Amino acid sequence: MSRLQYIKDMSLKELSLERVINAVKVRVKDIPHYLSWHGNSSFAKQNKAKIEKYHNIHKGKRCFIVANGPSLKKTDLTLLKDEYTIGMNRMYLNAGDMGFMPTYIVVQDIAIQLMQFRDDLDALELPKFFNWNARKHFTNKENLTFIRSDYSPQFSTDLTKTTWAGHSVTVICIQLAFYMGFDEVYLVGKDHNYEQKGTPGALVYSSGDEKNHFVQGYYKKGMAWRIPDYKGEELAYRMSREAYEKHGRVIKDATVDGQLKVFEKVDYNSLFKK
């Protein structure tokens, strides 16, 4: 799906006035963050130097990108103990029931994830990558690096320049894995199938019992989250697959019963030696 096809396929309901107004507001608020990053402020230079340390650090290796879908309940994460893993959002909650913590963690959404769970995320000691625009809300620690996202659809091979968030933190994880040099990347827990339907991007307030994630109560009652934009995500995933294949790398989907159709499917358990 091209960017033009994505726009063409939008229904009038999806392209609501509220969504357009919100998009304009977000871009206006983004201007000082854009200028700070692309104008190479002193902090931007320091942060880009931290990013550069990760370039090709895992060249030739494989990694698993672990999303937060309910399929993780049917996935044996203990098999990832000796693997490189990139988790996202509230993956740290898996440290309890599943005893799993990723090698790295990535969080992109400011309002929904970074601010609602700020204290949890600020306290994490593993290497973490957060949205550049949220930098003033977190303690400046050595294990924290910020990634900048602009609004033009692209697949970035150089994270010191910019990325495109692609409507999902998973897209940032895929670009980070590429930048780190991984030759094989497998998606896990990317169900791509929320039980609630509605206008993409619409704000929803949690009832506290949604079943869209690997743990009950992922969002507490009254917390906000947004309806996924599946079409926008799929555009980004297609760009990602094309980039990996162009550079002779592998990216496949090992999610148990996942609904994402962009990547070649592979059986999760088959990836591990018996």
N, C-alpha and C positions, 0 to 999 in steps of 0.2 A: 504494500500500500504506500503510494507516494504521498507527500505532504498535500498536494493538490487534491488527490483522491480523498484524503482524510477530511479536508474542508468540505469537499463536494458531498460526502456521505453524511455530513452532520444534518440532523433534522432540525426544524425550526425550534422544537422544544429544547434540543441540546444547546442551540445557539441562542439562549434566552438573554433578555436585556440585563438581567442580574449578573449573568456570567460575563457579559461584555464589560459592564461597569466595573466588576471586580477585577477583571484582567487589566483594565486601564489603571485602576488604583494601585494594583500590585506593581506595575511597571513604573509608575511615578515614584512610589516609595523606594524603588530599587535604584534610582539614579545615583544617590550618594555612594551606594555600595559598588555600583558599576565603576564609578569614577575612582574610588579608592583602589579597586583591584587593577583595572586597566591603566590607571595613572601611576601604578607602582608606588603606593605609599610605603613608608618604612616598614609597617607591619605586613603589608602585602609581600614585600621582598623577603622578609624573614619567613613568612609562611610558604612562599614558593620554594625557598631553599629546603624546607622540611619536606615538601612534596617530592623534590628532585631525589632525595635520599631513597625513595621507594621505587625509582625508575629501574625496571628490569631486575629488581632484587630477587625475584623468584623465576627468572628466565628458564624456560624448559620444563617447569614443574606443572602440576595440576592443582586445581582448587575447586571447592564447592561453595557456591553462593547460596546461603540459607535464608529463605524468606520466612514469613510468620504465619503461613497458612495452617488450617486444621489438619492437613495431611501429615504434618509432623508427628501427630499422635500415632500414625501408622508407619513411621519411619524410624529405624534404629539408628539414632544419632551417635551411639557409642562407636559405630564403625568409623566415625570421623575423628576419633581421638588422635590419630597420627597424621591427619591430613591438614593441609592449609585450608582455612575456611574464612569466608567473609560473611558475617551476619548483618542483620539490619534491624533498625528500630528497637523493639523491646526483647530482642533475642536473649538478653541477659536473664530474663525470667526462666529460661531453660536450665539455669545453673542448679535449680532445685530438683524438680521431678526427673529431668533427663540427665543431669550432671554434665551438661554441655555448655561450654563457652567458646565462642569463635576466636580465631586468631586475630581478626580485625572486626570492627563494627562500624557501620555507616548509617547516619541519620540525616535526612534531607529536609523533611517538612518542618517548618518553623513553628507554626501555630498549633498543629495537631500533635506532633511528637516532641520537638525540642523544648517547647515552653510548657506543655502539660506534664512532661516527665523530666523537667530540667534537673532536679536534684539527683534523681537516679542516674541520669546520664553524665552529669558533672562528676559524680563520684567514681565512675568506672575507671579502672586502672589499665585496661588493655588498650592497645593502639586504636584510636577512634578518629573518624572523619565526619565532621559536621558541616552544615551549610555556612558558607562564608558570611552571609547576611546576619547570622546569629552570633557572631564572634564576641560582641560586647556582653552577652548574657552568660558566658562561661569562663571559668577559671583558666587562665593561660598556663597550661601545663605542657610538658615535653611530649606527652603521649597524645596530644590533641592537635590535629591538623584540619584546616578548613579547605573545602572545595567550592569553587565558584561555578555557578550555573547561569548561563544566559538563556535567551528565549528563542534562538534560531535553531531549528532541528538540525542536529549534526551528531556524528559519533566522534568524540575527541580521542586522539591518541597521545595528546600532551596535556596533562591536567594542570600544568603551570600556566596554561593559556586560559582555557575555560572548558565547560562541559555543557551538555543539555540534559536536564533532569528527566525528560521524556515521560512525564506524568507518573513516575514511580521511582522510588529509591532503588529498586532493582536495577534500573538503567545506569545509575551512578556506580553501583557495585560492579556491573559488567565492564564499564569503562576503566574503573580502578584496577580490576583484574588484568585487563589488557595492558595498562600502563606498568603494572608490576611484572609483566613478562610471562604470565602463565600461558602455557600452550594448550592446555585442556581445561575447560570450565564447565561445570555441571550445576544446573539449577535444582534446588531442592526446596520443597515447601511453597512453591509458587503456584497456588491453586487456581488463581485467575478466575475466581467464581464466588463473589460475595452473595450471601442469601438475600440481602436488601437490594432492590433495583430502584432506579430513579434517574434524574438528570445528572450527567457526569459533572463532578465538581460541586454538587449541591451539599450544603452543610447539614449534617444529621447529628442529633444529640443522642447519646447512648442510653439504652435501657438498662445496661449493665449485664445483659445476658445474651449478647450477640454471639454467634458461633462462627465468626469469620477468621478466628485466629487459633493458635495452638493451645491457648490457655483460656479458661473461662474468666470473665472479668478483666479482659485485656484493657478495655476502657471502663472506667467506673461510671456509674449512673450519672448522667448529666454532662459527661465529657463530650467534646465535639470530635467528629471525624467526617470525611467526605466520601461521596459515592465515587467509585473509580471511573476513570476515563479509559475504557478498554481499547477503544480505537486509537487513541493517542499513544497508549502504551505499545500497542502492536506495531505502530509505525516505527517507534524507537527500537523495538526488538528486531524488526526486519533490517534496519540500518546496522544494528549490532551484529546480526548474523552475517550480513554482507561483508562487514569490516573484518570479522574473524576469518571468514573463508578466503578473503582477498589476501590475507597475510599468512595463509596456511595453518591457521589455528582451529581448534575444535571448540564449539560451544553447543551443548545438548541439554535437554530437559529430563531430569531424573525424578521429577515430582511424582509421587504416588497418586494416580487418578487425576492428575492436573488437567485443566481445560485449555491451557495455552497451546495453540496449534502452530506457532511460528517456528519453533526449534524441533529438530529431530528428537524423538523420544528414545530413552534408554532405560532399561531396568536398573533401578538403584542398587539392588543387592548384587547384580552382576559385575559391578565396578570394583568389587573387593575380592581378594583371594580367599578361597575357602580354607 
